């Protein structure tokens, strides 16, 4: 039996995704095999890619409008961690047969909202039917000055460790969805689950860190694990003062009820905040950024000689965790 035109690949692209590509001339209206993109003189191209699988990175009950935005924001956060300005992205979607055209349309609507907010446009991709769960893969492109860009490998002993926003909200939000937090307030449920479903990529902050930060990463796998990536790439060690880690009021209330959640907060991941090192003589520049960028930045530790990451508790002793962060395998 022939499929309904509404569910045909080309009809779906024309209806839901071609409008997202009209703001970028290099997309060629999604009518060709590839896009043609120009990059400004004196700039380097930054390329990042993330994949999200239903049942692993998002729930089957999550609103499709938020799913598309979440996956795009994974990539925008990676661009931010490199200090890059967003340019364009390509989207590949494996759509389960059970998902309707309306589901695809809602996903595209969400992407459109974030395109406007972050100044990025769809320029291509692919779509196929899936016999299993939904899979989304986005590759995002950005640009940095040819002599700029943030790397993980520049941290030096004596640098301060700084993080944006608050930590642990997304991990607690997932725990709330799984029923792992007892009797949270309704407002806390909405906030924490919202932070899990829709992270806030710190694009403006990332661009502002150029020439100030010595190394940077976004917190996707967990605060401890991701600082470990900076430490490994830079050949240094690092410390985190647990009492300095910035927490939202909702996270503070959760920890007040159950102090064991500290491990989940510090190692849980999905925060998509920026974590970076800053030489001591540039701390004042970092502190001045917060009000202009619209996000708080907090010094939480130091880069030290050696290797690995230690989290120091209120008694001055290192804390031990079963794991340092999320592992994909």
HUWOMO-V525735 format. One record per backbone hydrogen bond with DSSP energy under -0.5 kcal/mol. CO is the residue of the C=O (numbers start at 1). NH is the residue of the N-H. Records with the same first field share a line. If there is no record, write none. Layout:
# HUWOMO-V525735
CO = NH ; NH
This chain:
# HUWOMO-V525735
4 = 7 ; 8
5 = 8
8 = 12
9 = 13
10 = 14
11 = 15
12 = 16 ; 17
13 = 17 ; 18
17 = 20 ; 21
18 = 21 ; 22
19 = 22
20 = 122
21 = 24
23 = 25
24 = 27
25 = 28
26 = 36
27 = 30
28 = 31
35 = 37
40 = 43
42 = 146
44 = 144
46 = 142
48 = 140
50 = 138
52 = 136
53 = 56 ; 57 ; 58
58 = 55
59 = 62
63 = 66 ; 67
64 = 68
65 = 69
66 = 70
67 = 71
68 = 72
69 = 73
70 = 74
71 = 75
72 = 76
73 = 77
74 = 78
75 = 79
76 = 80
77 = 81
78 = 82
79 = 82 ; 84
80 = 83
82 = 150
85 = 143
87 = 121
88 = 141
89 = 123 ; 124
90 = 139
91 = 126
92 = 137
93 = 95 ; 128
94 = 96 ; 135
95 = 130
96 = 99
100 = 104
101 = 105
102 = 106
103 = 107
104 = 108
105 = 109
106 = 110
107 = 111
108 = 112
109 = 113
110 = 114
111 = 115
112 = 116
113 = 117
114 = 118
115 = 119 ; 120
121 = 89
124 = 91
126 = 93
128 = 95
130 = 97
134 = 54
135 = 94
136 = 52
137 = 92
138 = 50 ; 140
139 = 90
140 = 48
141 = 87 ; 88
142 = 46
143 = 85
144 = 44
145 = 148
151 = 216
152 = 155
156 = 159
159 = 303
160 = 162 ; 278
161 = 300 ; 301
162 = 276
163 = 298
168 = 172
169 = 173
170 = 174
171 = 175
172 = 176
173 = 177
174 = 178
175 = 180
176 = 179
181 = 184
185 = 189
186 = 190
187 = 191
188 = 192
189 = 193
190 = 194
191 = 195
192 = 196
193 = 197
194 = 198
199 = 201
201 = 203
202 = 206
203 = 207
204 = 208
205 = 209
207 = 210
209 = 212 ; 213
212 = 279
215 = 277
217 = 275
218 = 220
219 = 271 ; 272
220 = 270
221 = 326
222 = 226
223 = 227
224 = 228
225 = 229
226 = 230
227 = 231
228 = 232
229 = 233
230 = 234
231 = 235 ; 236
236 = 308
237 = 304
238 = 310
239 = 302
240 = 242 ; 312
241 = 244 ; 245
242 = 245
246 = 167
248 = 252
249 = 253
250 = 254
251 = 255
252 = 256
253 = 257
254 = 258
258 = 261
259 = 262
260 = 263
261 = 265
262 = 266
263 = 267
264 = 268
266 = 223 ; 224
273 = 219
274 = 164
275 = 217
276 = 162
277 = 214 ; 215
278 = 160
279 = 282
280 = 283
282 = 286
283 = 287
284 = 288
285 = 289
286 = 289 ; 290
288 = 292
289 = 293
290 = 294 ; 295
296 = 165
298 = 163 ; 300
300 = 241
301 = 161
302 = 239
303 = 158
304 = 237
308 = 238
310 = 240 ; 312
311 = 313 ; 319
312 = 242
313 = 316
317 = 313
324 = 225
